Each structure stands twice: as structure tokens, then as C-alpha cells.
């Protein structure tokens, strides 16, 4: 005779088939969101610092040669921003790809768990 009661078995199945997978998926989502927010915060900080440096440099313009130097430096700023935007986009794409792969893996694991339970 089994020592496990029917409510205990239902609770165990409920945890294994519904709550466990739900918790795992939401945990995966929270981890992904945290990574995306960190990328955004890092990018915001970098763009803000670059913008402030540009404003400070512009405040130092006193004569035409300073202005000429400033304008020439803008080409480097545009290049830097372009590279940063590209890098940030690549990081977000990689994070999204990683999330999709982990979510798919989690779904497959849960599907096999459902299949095992259904066979019982």
C-alpha cells in the first residue's frame, strides 16, 4: 500500500507540471530582462558621457581654429557613436537569441515531462 495520499500526488503533479515550469520560465524572463536593462543602462551612461564631453569641448571654443578642430572631431564622434550603436544592437540580438534558445529548451523539457506523466 502506498504511503502517498491522493492530495499529495496531486500537489506533486501540480508542482512538477505547472508551477515548476511556470516558475522556471518566469525566472528565465526576469534574468533576460535584467540583462537587457543592464545593456541599456551601460549604453545610456556611455552616450551621456559622450554628449557631456562634447558640450564641454564646445564650451572651450574661443577662436576659429578651436571651432575648426571641434568640427573635425565630430567625425570621430559620429564614428564612435556608430560603433557603439552597432555593438549595443549586437549584444541585444545575442541576448534575445540566448533567451529564445533557453526558452525552447525549457519548453522541450516540460513537454517531455508532460509526455512521461501522460504515459503513467
C-alpha positions as CSV (number, residue, x, y, z in Angstrom):
1,X,0.0,0.0,0.0
2,X,1.3,3.4,-0.9
3,X,2.0,5.9,1.8
4,X,1.4,8.9,-0.5
5,X,-2.1,10.2,-0.3
6,X,-4.1,11.3,-3.3
7,X,-3.9,15.1,-2.5
8,X,-0.1,14.7,-2.1
9,X,0.2,13.2,-5.5
10,X,-2.0,16.0,-7.0
11,X,0.2,18.6,-5.3
12,X,3.3,16.9,-6.5
13,X,2.0,16.7,-10.1
14,X,0.7,20.3,-9.9
15,X,4.2,21.5,-8.8
16,X,6.0,19.4,-11.4
17,X,3.8,20.0,-14.3
18,X,2.6,23.6,-13.8
19,X,4.2,25.6,-11.0
20,X,7.8,24.4,-11.5
21,X,7.8,25.1,-15.3
22,X,6.0,28.4,-14.8
23,X,8.5,29.5,-12.2
24,X,11.4,28.4,-14.4
25,X,10.0,30.3,-17.4
26,X,9.4,33.5,-15.4
27,X,12.8,33.2,-13.8
28,X,14.3,33.0,-17.3
29,X,12.3,36.0,-18.3
30,X,13.5,38.0,-15.3
31,X,17.1,37.1,-15.9
32,X,16.7,38.2,-19.5
33,X,15.1,41.5,-18.5
34,X,17.9,42.2,-16.1
35,X,20.5,41.6,-18.8
36,X,18.6,43.9,-21.2
37,X,18.3,46.6,-18.6
38,X,22.0,46.4,-17.8
39,X,22.8,46.8,-21.5
40,X,20.5,49.8,-21.7
41,X,22.0,51.4,-18.6
42,X,25.5,50.9,-19.8
43,X,24.6,52.4,-23.2
44,X,22.8,55.3,-21.6
45,X,25.8,56.1,-19.4
46,X,28.2,55.9,-22.4
47,X,26.0,58.1,-24.6
48,X,25.5,60.6,-21.8
49,X,29.2,60.8,-21.0
50,X,30.0,61.3,-24.7
51,X,27.4,64.0,-25.0
52,X,28.6,65.9,-21.9
53,X,32.2,65.7,-23.2
54,X,31.0,67.2,-26.5
55,X,29.2,70.1,-24.7
56,X,32.3,70.8,-22.5
57,X,34.5,70.8,-25.6
58,X,32.1,73.2,-27.4
59,X,32.3,75.5,-24.4
60,X,36.1,75.7,-24.9
61,X,35.7,77.2,-28.4
62,X,37.3,80.6,-28.2
63,X,38.6,81.3,-31.8
64,X,38.1,80.0,-35.3
65,X,40.8,77.3,-35.1
66,X,39.1,75.9,-32.0
67,X,35.8,75.7,-33.9
68,X,37.6,74.0,-36.9
69,X,39.2,71.5,-34.5
70,X,35.8,70.8,-32.9
71,X,34.0,70.3,-36.2
72,X,36.8,67.9,-37.4
73,X,36.5,66.0,-34.1
74,X,32.8,65.5,-34.8
75,X,33.7,62.9,-37.5
76,X,35.4,60.8,-34.8
77,X,32.4,61.2,-32.5
78,X,30.0,60.1,-35.2
79,X,32.2,57.0,-35.9
80,X,32.4,56.3,-32.1
81,X,28.6,56.5,-31.8
82,X,28.0,54.3,-34.8
83,X,30.3,51.6,-33.5
84,X,28.7,51.8,-30.1
85,X,25.2,51.6,-31.5
86,X,26.2,48.6,-33.6
87,X,27.8,46.9,-30.6
88,X,24.8,47.5,-28.4
89,X,22.5,46.1,-31.1
90,X,24.6,43.0,-31.5
91,X,24.5,42.5,-27.7
92,X,20.8,42.8,-27.6
93,X,20.4,40.3,-30.5
94,X,22.7,37.9,-28.8
95,X,20.7,38.2,-25.5
96,X,17.5,37.6,-27.4
97,X,18.9,34.6,-29.2
98,X,20.1,33.2,-25.9
99,X,16.7,33.7,-24.3
100,X,14.9,32.1,-27.2
101,X,17.2,29.1,-27.1
102,X,16.8,28.6,-23.3
103,X,13.0,29.1,-23.6
104,X,12.8,26.5,-26.3
105,X,14.9,24.1,-24.3
106,X,12.7,24.7,-21.3
107,X,9.6,24.0,-23.3
108,X,11.0,20.8,-24.7
109,X,12.0,19.6,-21.2
110,X,8.5,20.4,-20.0
111,X,6.9,18.7,-23.0
112,X,8.8,15.5,-22.3
113,X,7.7,15.8,-18.6
114,X,4.1,16.0,-19.7
115,X,4.5,13.0,-22.0
116,X,6.0,10.9,-19.2
117,X,3.1,11.8,-16.9
118,X,0.6,11.1,-19.6
119,X,2.0,7.6,-20.2
120,X,1.6,6.7,-16.5
